[in-house]
Amino acid sequence: MRNIQDIISSGGYDIELPSGEFKGPVIIDKPCILKGNSTTLWNNKGSVIEIRSQGVKICGIRAEITDPESESDCICSYYPDTVFENVEISGRIKGVEKEEFQWIMPRSLSLGEFKADNINTFLFEIYIPSEAKISTDISGISISPSVLHEGRNTIALTTEKIKHNVFIYGEIIIESKFRRRIYISGKSFADAALQQNYMLYRAEEPSAEKNIPTDFKNIVIPSAVSAANISGSEKTGMKQLRKGQRIYIDDIADDVIKIEFNCRQMLSQVDIDPYVFLLNRDNIVPDDDDFIFFSNPVSPDYEVKIQPHSSGQVSDVDIDLRKVPSYIEKISVAYSIYNNNSRDNFSKVIDPFVSIRSRGNIRYFFTAEDLMMETTIIFLEIYRHNMSWKMNMVGAGYNHGLSRLCESYGLMVGY
């Protein structure tokens, strides 16, 4: 069976997904209606669904981040006109008004053992950014209120007089623009204590840092997949690459390869510069001139150049593989944050990615995911393989900055 991304990329306007569970992420880069059929899309970390086009409607899908510790956005929309209908979510939202603020609620609640043949009451709190309805169809359980307001809510869960030794398991449903679930379990027991307003869960105060609404006017949409910014010819030959993926690039090796860095958003302004290491067979930079950066922007044989970007953002890297001397086996392309502030790192750079162009068209793009305290990233490597060139998508970072990376390549750093 084709994967979900292939079905979406090759489908027309009305796209029907098969039933079952499928690992993401998936990227929607064209106007369409995406219809699920008991379809669950999931990812451990990183986004599950990214909408990078206007005119998208998503129906009948469950999207889930399976790692409860992950802070990745489960669904990310770059356009405010995206329509969601009958979509269930487990994880964070980005780019949907109100929904993208923090939803502070438990994934599950355990009632433990409660007294049989008696009315027991439990309380739990949730903090939500918009109005919502709450309900349950668990037999013998009722909850109130049925309508939740924006902010902190205290919900009462009441058991009826449930007979001895009955196991309770079910769900509480919270519905706003999306549907969310809280799983409930417990057991009635004759000798258990009677529970009266027992607090099961208290919602913490939301983080002001995480409750920043998306500014659609200033948001940076990845040009590699934005339907508004890519011509039809670019879409035809463009490929999304994954971390660890290695591909032959003989199709672009006979022309200058341009690598452009960008990101979806910066939470605070940081200065990012490219660094290129020309490596020999021992994975060492043979000469200081083979380390290309802002103070040495051109390699000795002009095979690598660092060029200012037309928009004044992070500089581009131009690589001409036809000029690479025979003793160079690998080219490592890294980006580093100028660490004037010790708190600056890639956790403040949302969805950093590179676009790889050849003959003016974007041929590949790659997003580095799950970066936190790193200040330097190796984005990709280009290396010789037999008589060809291959490219490896690395996407790995260093917490200790550029100096540690330079040392690993045999360079002595004097700062």
Phi, psi and omega in degrees: 000137176297152177283168186297320180298320178297320180297317180291314184295324184267352183282169178272221181280317177264113184243121178255128180266148178288162176285157179122184180250133185223137180281133174270191008276160170239145181241128179251110187240027178206154176298132181190168169248120182255116185248123177273161178223078191054047185258128174246126173251135186216163174205149178291305177221161184085167185293155175262311180230130173238125180258113185238037176207153170286164171071037180251135174234132181240129185228141166064041183233146169252129178240132189217132165269119188277337179275113183294342180272351184289140175250017178289157176279121180294310175238130179232121178245129179271357183228135184284353182268005179297135180251132177242132181223121179055051180248128178258142187228141169226096186141187185272157179243143174228131174092011177241121187309135181072313186295335187283345175290168185294130169257105184261102185204155180281154172282330181210157177227133176251122177280346185066210175267131179232160190289125180289155176059025177221160175271117178251146178233137178233154178235148169210155181249149167221153177240120185231151183270356181210166177295150181203162174255148180228139183203167173210150175245022178288125180297130178086004180235136173230154178227152176209150359285176179264345178238130182254145179259166177297135180107207183278134178232140172251122184250135177260130176246123186238133175266146169282186178281086185273137183296164181298141171064042175252125179272130180254128173211132179181202189224147165257132183252130175243123185238124170234237169287336178238166176252135178232153183236146167238125182273136184242137174217156179175175182213133175278141183211134186298323184267004181287160179286148174285128182260124179234108180056042179284125184279117181271327187201132175248132181277129176288162175293139179293150178281128179298327180298324185272349179260051177256115182292152177291128175267098185293338179288327185250000182294141178267112180269125180307116184297338182292340183226010180277119181300330182285337188251357184245132178285164180300323180294324179292320180300324185298319185256006187275139179230137173272132181251154182248158177303131180087353181284135178241130182224152170285141180235031177300335182290342179240003185286346183264017178212169178292130178262125180252127179249120182246131178261141174204180177205164180287321185194148170248128178288332170212155186289126175230151179265125182239132179234147176275150176222130183238130181247122174267119191243144176271190185292342177268009180065035181237144172285113187291334183212150180304328180291347178272008173254109188257124179203191190298332179271349177221071193284353182227133179284163184304322182259014177062023178280340178228132175225141171257119187243140175301139177285148184299331181269000180082010179273211181299136182297151177274158174245122176254129181233127176246100185293340179293339183258000183290124180295157188295335182280351177269121182260334187212147174238119180255126182250118183235161175228139184225144177274129174292111194269062176289333178243123185298343180272354180281128177201181187283358172292342179268359180248107186276123177053061174293138182212160174239144171250134180251116184253149171217131183054035175087347183256145175285121180258326181217155169215154186211129179253130175274127186246162171061035176271140182230273186270000182296143175247348178224136180236133162274112182278313184205161175231140172245127187216158179283142175218108187057239181259014184238176172246140175235161178234134181245124179272107188271298178063033181247148186236169178238129178285335187264015171083191187293327185300319180295320178294316179301317180298323180294338178260013175084015179262141174264125183255129186262036175219000000 
